[in-house]
Amino acid sequence: SASDVRSFVQHRCLPLRQRWMTGGFPEKEFHRTDAAGMGALIGMVLYVDGVYSSAMLRATFARLTEPQPTALWRAFMEAVSEADTLQLSPLSEATQVWLPSGQWRIETEDKKASLQQGKTRWQATQSVWRLPRGGWYLLKSAASLRLVKDRSTASQRAPGGAYLYTIAPVVSD
């Protein structure tokens, strides 16, 4: 029945995705070959589809070279790294996201959007995020974000009138 499906999704699927959103890459579970390993793999697919988009999930599968969980992870990192544009939809107030290094122009309606890695924090105050290295970042935003690879730092408005902000690093003690 429909209520059984809703219950299954609520109690079995969403918690798998939530692990990725709150903790990032679950290395220990991801390398297992039992139910916990399968849960980590299913969680990754749901996470990529929900946070990055179905298009990014398709791009990930297109780069898959072997039927191994680690190959799926490598394919995802390649797809994100090669993308000129990333559409991020945080599914909660704070979501772990994997981002490659580089300069990314941000388009968002959320003037309070922020990104943090360790003690380094970027705040939505200008138009470019300069990420020194690829890795897991904590994204805090109440709205979707569009990241576009940027080679200039000119301020502008996004199509549709959304303001673009620079995420300038702030190191906290």
Secondary structure in CASP SS format (residue, H / E / C, confidence):
PFRMAT SS
TARGET T0000
AUTHOR 0000-0000-0000
METHOD secondary structure of the structure
MODEL  1
S C 1.00
A H 1.00
S H 1.00
D H 1.00
V H 1.00
R H 1.00
S H 1.00
F H 1.00
V H 1.00
Q H 1.00
H H 1.00
R H 1.00
C H 1.00
L H 1.00
P H 1.00
L H 1.00
R H 1.00
Q H 1.00
R H 1.00
W H 1.00
M H 1.00
T H 1.00
G H 1.00
G C 1.00
F C 1.00
P C 1.00
E H 1.00
K H 1.00
E H 1.00
F H 1.00
H C 1.00
R C 1.00
T C 1.00
D C 1.00
A H 1.00
A H 1.00
G H 1.00
M H 1.00
G H 1.00
A H 1.00
L H 1.00
I H 1.00
G H 1.00
M H 1.00
V H 1.00
L H 1.00
Y H 1.00
V H 1.00
D H 1.00
G H 1.00
V H 1.00
Y H 1.00
S C 1.00
S H 1.00
A H 1.00
M H 1.00
L H 1.00
R H 1.00
A H 1.00
T H 1.00
F H 1.00
A H 1.00
R C 1.00
L C 1.00
T C 1.00
E C 1.00
P C 1.00
Q C 1.00
P H 1.00
T H 1.00
A H 1.00
L H 1.00
W H 1.00
R H 1.00
A H 1.00
F H 1.00
M H 1.00
E H 1.00
A H 1.00
V H 1.00
S H 1.00
E H 1.00
A C 1.00
D C 1.00
T E 1.00
L E 1.00
Q E 1.00
L E 1.00
S C 1.00
P C 1.00
L C 1.00
S C 1.00
E C 1.00
A E 1.00
T E 1.00
Q E 1.00
V E 1.00
W E 1.00
L E 1.00
P C 1.00
S C 1.00
G E 1.00
Q E 1.00
W E 1.00
R E 1.00
I E 1.00
E E 1.00
T E 1.00
E C 1.00
D C 1.00
K C 1.00
K C 1.00
A C 1.00
S E 1.00
L E 1.00
Q E 1.00
Q E 1.00
G C 1.00
K C 1.00
T E 1.00
R E 1.00
W E 1.00
Q E 1.00
A E 1.00
T C 1.00
Q C 1.00
S C 1.00
V E 1.00
W E 1.00
R E 1.00
L E 1.00
P C 1.00
R C 1.00
G C 1.00
G E 1.00
W E 1.00
Y E 1.00
L E 1.00
L E 1.00
K E 1.00
S C 1.00
A C 1.00
A C 1.00
S C 1.00
L E 1.00
R E 1.00
L E 1.00
V E 1.00
K E 1.00
D C 1.00
R C 1.00
S C 1.00
T C 1.00
A C 1.00
S C 1.00
Q C 1.00
R E 1.00
A C 1.00
P C 1.00
G C 1.00
G C 1.00
A C 1.00
Y E 1.00
L E 1.00
Y E 1.00
T C 1.00
I E 1.00
A E 1.00
P E 1.00
V E 1.00
V E 1.00
S C 1.00
D C 1.00
END
